[in-house]
Amino acid sequence: MNDQNLTPQTDAKEQVTASPLRCFIGAVISGGMGFAAYSLMIAIATNFASKPIHSINPLVVKISSAVRTLVVGVVALGSGIFAIVAIGLLALGVQLLVQQLTKQKSSEN
């Protein structure tokens, strides 16, 4: 094994700290993605509802119903996760903002 082909590892890793601005920007991005996923879920569910399954075979009806439910459920899960992340980032941003304000008030006294 040749050591000259390996890329050198850097030991100095920069630690990025959380700031209220980063949290609020992340919350807006996550909320936007959650809203987009929610809109997609509504469009998919409406499309599925407007096009019924045309089959006499009960197995086909059950499988296609299960697949439709799974598709809508996965998109709903994605939108819910993005919404929860947005709420968490918003709460973290408020917490960091309050900590910064109380730290400034205590240093003034």
Backbone torsions as a table, in degrees:
resi	resn	phi	psi	omega
1	MET	NA	130.8	-176.5
2	ASN	-93.5	125.5	-179.7
3	ASP	-81.4	-14.9	-178.0
4	GLN	-75.8	-17.4	179.2
5	ASN	-87.9	-10.4	-179.0
6	LEU	-81.6	143.2	176.4
7	THR	-80.1	141.9	-178.7
8	PRO	-71.3	140.2	179.0
9	GLN	-86.8	132.9	176.5
10	THR	-95.6	130.2	-179.2
11	ASP	-86.4	-21.2	-177.4
12	ALA	-84.4	95.5	176.8
13	LYS	-99.1	129.2	-177.3
14	GLU	-84.7	124.5	179.5
15	GLN	-87.0	119.5	179.2
16	VAL	-92.0	124.8	-179.4
17	THR	-92.5	154.4	179.3
18	ALA	-79.9	137.8	175.9
19	SER	-128.8	157.2	180.0
20	PRO	-59.4	-36.9	179.8
21	LEU	-63.8	-43.9	177.7
22	ARG	-62.2	-39.4	-179.6
23	CYS	-66.7	-42.9	-179.4
24	PHE	-68.5	-37.9	177.0
25	ILE	-65.5	-42.9	177.3
26	GLY	-63.5	-36.6	178.4
27	ALA	-66.6	-39.2	178.5
28	VAL	-66.4	-42.8	179.6
29	ILE	-64.9	-46.4	179.9
30	SER	-65.7	-38.7	177.1
31	GLY	-64.7	-39.5	176.7
32	GLY	-64.1	-41.2	178.0
33	MET	-68.3	-36.1	176.1
34	GLY	-64.4	-41.7	177.7
35	PHE	-65.6	-39.2	177.8
36	ALA	-64.1	-41.7	178.2
37	ALA	-67.2	-36.5	176.6
38	TYR	-64.9	-43.1	177.7
39	SER	-63.3	-39.1	176.5
40	LEU	-63.9	-40.2	179.1
41	MET	-63.5	-42.6	178.4
42	ILE	-63.5	-41.2	179.4
43	ALA	-65.4	-41.3	179.0
44	ILE	-66.0	-45.6	-179.3
45	ALA	-63.7	-38.7	177.8
46	THR	-66.2	-40.4	178.4
47	ASN	-64.7	-43.1	178.1
48	PHE	-64.8	-37.9	-178.4
49	ALA	-70.2	-31.3	-178.5
50	SER	-80.8	-14.9	-179.5
51	LYS	-120.6	92.7	-178.8
52	PRO	-70.5	164.0	-179.9
53	ILE	-81.4	126.8	-178.9
54	HIS	-106.7	90.4	177.7
55	SER	-157.6	151.2	176.8
56	ILE	-95.5	-26.7	-177.9
57	ASN	-68.8	120.9	-178.4
58	PRO	-66.0	-30.1	179.4
59	LEU	-66.3	-40.7	178.2
60	VAL	-64.5	-41.0	180.0
61	VAL	-64.7	-42.9	-179.3
62	LYS	-67.5	-43.0	-179.5
63	ILE	-66.9	-44.5	-179.2
64	SER	-67.7	-34.3	175.5
65	SER	-65.8	-40.6	178.1
66	ALA	-65.4	-40.9	179.3
67	VAL	-65.7	-41.9	178.0
68	ARG	-62.4	-42.2	179.0
69	THR	-63.9	-41.3	179.1
70	LEU	-65.2	-41.2	179.9
71	VAL	-63.3	-48.3	179.5
72	VAL	-65.2	-38.1	-179.8
73	GLY	-65.9	-40.0	179.6
74	VAL	-66.5	-42.2	178.5
75	VAL	-67.7	-36.9	176.9
76	ALA	-65.6	-39.0	177.2
77	LEU	-63.0	-42.4	177.8
78	GLY	-62.6	-43.8	179.8
79	SER	-66.7	-37.1	177.8
80	GLY	-65.8	-39.6	179.2
81	ILE	-66.5	-43.2	177.4
82	PHE	-62.1	-38.2	179.1
83	ALA	-66.4	-41.3	179.0
84	ILE	-65.6	-40.0	177.6
85	VAL	-64.0	-40.5	179.0
86	ALA	-63.1	-42.3	179.2
87	ILE	-65.7	-41.3	178.7
88	GLY	-64.8	-42.5	177.7
89	LEU	-66.6	-36.8	177.2
90	LEU	-64.1	-43.6	179.0
91	ALA	-65.8	-39.1	177.7
92	LEU	-65.3	-39.7	177.7
93	GLY	-63.1	-41.7	177.7
94	VAL	-65.1	-41.6	179.3
95	GLN	-62.7	-44.6	179.1
96	LEU	-66.3	-36.9	178.1
97	LEU	-65.0	-42.9	178.2
98	VAL	-65.3	-40.5	178.4
99	GLN	-63.4	-40.5	178.7
100	GLN	-66.5	-40.2	-179.9
101	LEU	-67.6	-40.8	179.1
102	THR	-70.9	-31.9	178.1
103	LYS	-68.0	-37.6	178.1
104	GLN	-68.7	-39.6	179.8
105	LYS	-66.8	-39.3	-179.5
106	SER	-71.9	-29.1	177.7
107	SER	-77.4	-23.6	177.8
108	GLU	-74.2	-31.5	-177.1
109	ASN	-78.8	NA	NA
